[in-house]
Every structure is written in C-alpha cells, then in structure tokens.
C-alpha cells in the first residue's frame, strides 16, 4: 500500500539561541520500507530516532530531502489535485497528544463534520447522525455528547475522538503515532482493543509507532526497528521478543537486543543473567560520526562493533523468512 524508497530528511537548526551558526540534523537516512495491505507494522526506536518524521513524510505532511513515497504505486509528490484529495481521504493519522490535536474552539460535532463536508461523504446532509455514528464506533455515546468541547473530555475520551475523526473519511491506512502514550494502562488496553477490532472489521492497514514494546509485540504483524534515522532490523512480529531462557533472543541486531533487554521483567534473576550495556555516545549532527556512506549509525554505541562497521554501511541481509537485518555480523550468532 505504501512504499518508501531511499527516503532521507535533514533539518538545519541553530546551534544555540544566540548563535548564528547552524548544524544539520539527519532525521532519516536512506530509509526503504514497505507497508502491506491489511497489516499492522510496528515501528520502534528511542526518542529522536526519526519515527514521527517518517510518519509525517509517509502522509505527505513533509517532503523528503531525497527519495520518494509511493501510495499504491503513485509518487505522492507527483499527485495532481484530484489524486491528492483521494490520498488525503484514504490515509489518516492518530496523533500522539489527543488534546493539542483537537481545536479547542470547536465542538466535537464541528470537528467531525469538517472532513465529511470536504470529501462529500454525507450526501443526505444528515451530518449529526453520521457524527454520532462515528463516536459510537469509537466507543463514545450519550445525549448531546457531540456538542461538547475537547476540554470537557478525559484523555482517553479525547483519543477516541481522534480515532473517530480518522475514521470519518473511511480510510484504508491509519498511522498511529504513540496513540496510547498519554493514557493510563486500563485506558490503553481499551484503545488497543478498539484499534484491533476496527482493523479486523474494516480491513485497515496500520503503521503503529510506540515506545511501549509489549504493545508492539501484542499488535504487530511485522516490526521495524529504527536508530538514528536508519532501519536496523525488520522482522515478523513473533520474532520481536526475548526467549524463555536468559539472554536468548529471536532477534539479531545488537540494538534490537538492547531494546528488548530494557523491558522490565518480573524475575530479577533473569535481569542479572543477561545485562546489555551501551558504550560511547551518539552524535546527532551530520558532520560527526558515521554518515550515510561511512558506516553503521549504531557503531559508536555497539559493544560488538568492528572496524568494518565504522567504514562501510551494512546492507539488508535476510536471516530468515521475512526477517531482514542491517548488520555486518548478521551471520554470526543470529
């Protein structure tokens, strides 16, 4: 459904408030990724690794510096006005902050009516009935609920409203950028179950971005791991877990193992048995550290790095069915 081909994005920012010097921050670095129809692709990585930038570029909210994004085989940067409107209808986003993503000056009815009017999705003109239906699908009901303002709802309810807005255009693709990060655990479970039910009933495709690794393990058909703008590993969802024995993994890349090792475990002995620690630091500017053609982005922090890792950027290596890893040591101990 969506194909990213060699996508890169660099931002130029000032080094300090009073400084006239600028530096380049590489948010995405030659990323190629495909999102298949009717699947949930989980995307994980530490803060600042480029996940949200990838989401915005996938939706056309930002343009890539290099590369292209294809939606059903058509480059979204080359779409005409009619094609762009159709793309906007079929690709929607659930934002991380359910409060700031809603206009505080508009009622819920006004917010949900707008996409229906823009795309002509309510030919009978009965917008209120359709808005109530969307809210009901998202798990919200009550007399006059659509005439309330965002500040009158809890965080979980606002996230449901954001989901209702995404569903208003009858999309095929939904990008969920940290949809549960601002919610408590019980509300998280409700939202996740609702997303899964809708995915099954409507055949939706999700790009699901989250820091919560157990949630990614639970919902994803495939998982992509990103570090400093580069993809480290792409695997079936069933592989993205730590094995039953201490220190045993179904993943290959050292960074993926580090992420999984950071998940709290109820058994303290298992935590002691396989400690994984990072070394060094991670430069964020494009003029320091390994670049697009000079090595692996993870080399400066990888405890297994060799000279080759700093000199040559690793390419995808298939180590199993639908399991790819970008590591020079992919054939050693995976």
N, C-alpha and C positions, 0 to 999 in steps of 0.2 A: 504493500500500500504506500509506504513512504521509503524512499531510498536516499541516504546521504552519501555523497561521493566526494571524498577528499576535501571535506569542509574544514576550513580554518577561520579563526576570528581573533584579531588582535586589537586591543584598546590602547590608546595613548592617554596617559594621565600625568598630572604634575607630581613631582617628587615630594613637594610639601606646599603648605598654604602660601608661604612667602617666596617659594622658589619658582624661577622661570624655566627651570629645566624640566624636561618631560622624559618619561620612560614608557616603554611598550610592555604591556602585559598580555601574554598569549593565553587566551581563554580556551580556544580549541585549536588543535594541532593535527591537521590531516586526518580527520575522523571519517571513516566509512562505516555505515551501519544500515541495515535493512529492518524494517518493521513489517511483519507479515499480517495478512488479514486475519481477524478473529483471534489474535493472540494478545497476551499481556507480556510486554517486555519490561523487565525491571532494570532500572539504571541506578547504580550506587557509586559512592565515592565520597571522600571527605569534602568539607565545605571549601568552596573556591576552586573546585576541580573543573568546572565548566558545565555542570549538569543543566542549570537553568538557562545558560546561554544556548546550549544545544536545543532545549525546548523552544525557546523563542525563535531561533533560526528555523526549526522544523515547521513552525506555524507561519513563518514569513513575517513575524513581528520585527526581525532584524535580518539584514542581509549578510551572508558570509563574505569574508575578505577574499577567500578562494574556495573553489569547489561549487557544487550545486546541490539542490534538494529537489527530488522528483516526487510528485504525487501522482500515483497511477501512471507513471511513465512520462509525465509532463513536468518540465522545469518550472517551478512556481515563480521564478524571477522573470520568465518569459510569457506568463499568462496575460491574456487580454482582459478587459474589464468584465466580460461575461464569465470567463473561466475563473477569475479571481473571486467573484461573488459566489460561484458554486463551491470553490475551495473553502471559503470562509464559512459556508453553511455546513460543509461535511467535516471540518476539522475544528474542534473546540478545545478549550483549556479550563482546568480547575486550578485556581491559583492557591498559593501557599497560605496567604493571610486572608481568611474569609471575611474580615471586616473591611480592610482597605480596598478590596476588590469590588465592593458594593458602593454605589453612590449614596452617601448619607442623606442627600436632599430628595431622593426619590423613594416612593413606596415600592414594595416588592412587586406590586402589580405593574407599576410603570417600568420597572427594571426588566421584568419578564415579557412584557408586551412589546418592547422595542425590537428585539430580534424577530419576533413574529411578524411585525409590520414591515421591517426591512426586507425580509425574504418572502413575503406574501404567503405565509404558512397557515393563515387562518382565513380562508376565503369567505366563510359565512359571517365574518366580522365579530363573532362572539369571543372576544379576547379574554374576557373574565372567566368563562367556563374553561378555556384552554389553560389559563394560568393556574386555576385551581387544580386541574388535572395534573399539570406538571409538578405542583407542590405535593400532591398526593403520591405521585410516583416516587418523589424524593423523601417521602415519609413525614410530610407536614400536612396537617389538616386542622380545621377549626373555622368557625364563623368569622368572617372579616379578617382572616389572617393575612390576606394579600394586601390589605390597606395599611399595614403597619410598616414602620421604618426599620432599617437594619439594626439600629441601636437597641431596639426592643426585643431582640432575639439573643439567645446564648450563642457561644462559639460553634457548638455542634449544629445548631439550627441554621446559623449563617452558612456553614459549609454545605448543608443540604440545599440551601437556596442557590449557592454557587453551582451545585450539581444540576439543579432544576434549570438554571439558565443555560448550562452547557447542553442539556438535553432538548432545549426548546427548538433548536434548528434540525432535529433528527439527524445527528452526526453519525459518521462511520468511525471517526478517530477522535479519541479524547486523550489529551496529555494532562496527566495529574501530577502537578509539581508540589511535592510534600503535602498531600491533601489531609494528612492526619497529624502533622507536627504540632499544631496549636491545640490539640484536643486531649482530654484525659483518656485513660485506657478503655473504659467502658464505651465511651462515645466513638473511639477509634474502631472498636470491633463492629459497632453498628454501621459506620460509614463503609468499612471494608466489605462487610457482608452485602450491603446495598449495592456497591460497585460490582461485586461479583455476580449478584442476581441480575443486574441490568446487562452485564456483559453476556451472560448466558441467554437471556431472553431476546435481546436485540442484536446479538452478534457483533458487539462493539470491539474495537481494537484500542488497547491502552498502551501508552508509554507511561509507566509508573515510576516516578522519581521519589526516592525516600532515603533517609539516613537509618531508618529502622530496619535492620537486616532480617529479623524474624518475620516482619510483614512481607518483605520482598520474597523470602523463602516460601511464604504461605500462598501468595497470589500469582507469582510469575511462572510463565511457561519457559521463558529464557531470561537470563540475567547478563547484563553488560556491566563491567567494572571499569571505572574511569579514574585516572590520576593525572593531574596537571595537564588537562586538555587532551590526553591520549587515552585510547582504549587499551586496557591491559589484558582483559580476558572476556570471552563471550561463550556462554555455556548453557545447557539445559537447566531449568530451574531446580531439578532434582539433584544436580551436582553441587549446588551452592549451599553446602552445609559441611559442618565438621563431623567426622566419623565418630562412631561409638567409642573407639579406643583413643586414648590420649595422644594428641599430636597427629591423628590420621585425618586426611582431608580427601575430598573428591575434586578439589580444585588444584591448579598447578602453579599459577603465578605467585611469587612471594608476597606481593601486595595484597592479593585476594586472601591469602592465608592470614596475613596480619589483620585484615578487617574482621575475619571470622573469629580470630583469637580475641578480639576486643569485645565480643558479645559476652555478657555476664553468664556464667554457668552456675548451677546450684551446687555443684560438687567442688569444694575448694582444692581437693587433691588433683583434679583434672586441670585446674588453673595453674597449679605449681608444676605440673608434669611437662608442659609444653609452652614455656614463655617465649614470645616473639617480640623482639625489641628492634626499633629502627635506629639507624645511625645517621649522623650528618644532619643536614637541613635541606630545605627545598627552595631554591631561588624562584621567584615568580616573574622576573623580567626576562625578555627575550635575548638580552645581551649577556646573560650569565648562565652558566650551566649547560647541559646538553640541549641542543637545538633540534629543529626538525630533521636535519641530516647528520647530526653529530652524536646520536646515541639515544639510549632509553631515558625517558623522563624520570624513571624511578631509580636510576643508577646511583645517585648520590645518597640515597637512603637504604638501598638494598644491601643486606648483610652478605648476600651471595654474589655481588657484582664482581665481574672480571674486567680486564682491560677492554675487551671487545664491547662490553655493554656501554662504555663511555664513548666509543669511537663509531659504532655502527648502530643505527636504529633497527630494532628487531621487526621482522615481518610476521604476519599471521602464520601460525603452524597448527595444523589440525592434529589433535592428540586423541580424538575420539569422535563418535557420532555427534555432529553439530556442536563440537567443543573446540574453540579456537583460542590460542594464547599467543601473545606477542612477547616472547622471551627467548633469548639465545640459549637458555638451558632447558628448553621445553622438553627435550628428550631425556633429561637426566632426573630421574626420581619423581616423575609425574605419574 
